[in-house]
Amino acid sequence: MYETPNFESKFQNRWTATPGLESSSYTFTVDKSQKTDGMRIKASIADGTSTDSVETGIAIYDSIPRIIEYPKDFSPEEGEEFMFSCEFNYWGSGHSEFQIFLNDKKIHYKFSKVIFIDGLITLKANLSASKEMNDNNIYCQLSLHRTDGKSSLHFKSQPIKFQVLYKVNDINISSEIGKTEIELSCSAVGNPPPKYEWRKVINRKMFLFF
């Protein structure tokens, strides 16, 4: 026999359960949630002369994590370390875990710390700039792992982008020989974008020409 649960007094008039009839599961709706809600909740069902009660852990959480610290006003050089911070609001039970992603690929970092104060959890991590980070999507993800063994909840932040300075590499030179002339081509990558010069060696001496 299933009946709509009755809430403790502190949850009444703010928490409701639907449907209002016999069911194997119920949906709980919270109106004007309080921080103290996100801990333990107790619901009971009266059956004749006896009352069955169930207590379970719950968590109240924000919509998405927020990235609050990254290279906004400067461009780090490849290999340079910088601080990356992400925060999320939640209260209640369950284990939380932060991860950082670059284009959906997890970023590994050497040092980090997680601070949890009054419902605000913050990740602070030292990341090393790489050329793969240059102008690509980086986001953080917070996972709430449920204590009942069921699937976890995952929340992604909005992605951010920034510039990474790195040395010129992948230099390639090609030539195409025509009937009356030779066309030379040079390509390379780097940030800032590379500038090109053509030099010719004559009698072991190098001369600049364009």
Secondary structure, DSSP 8 states (H G I E B T S, - for coil): -----EE-TTTTTTEEEE-SS--S--EEEESS--GGGSSEEEEEEEETTEEEEEEEE-EEE-SS-EEEES-SS---BTT-EEEEEEEEEEEESSEEEEEEEETTEE---SEEEEEEETTEEEEEEEEE--GGGTT--EEEEEEEE-TTS---EEEE---B----BEEEEEEEEEEEE-SS-EEEEEEEEEES-----EEEEETTEEEEE-
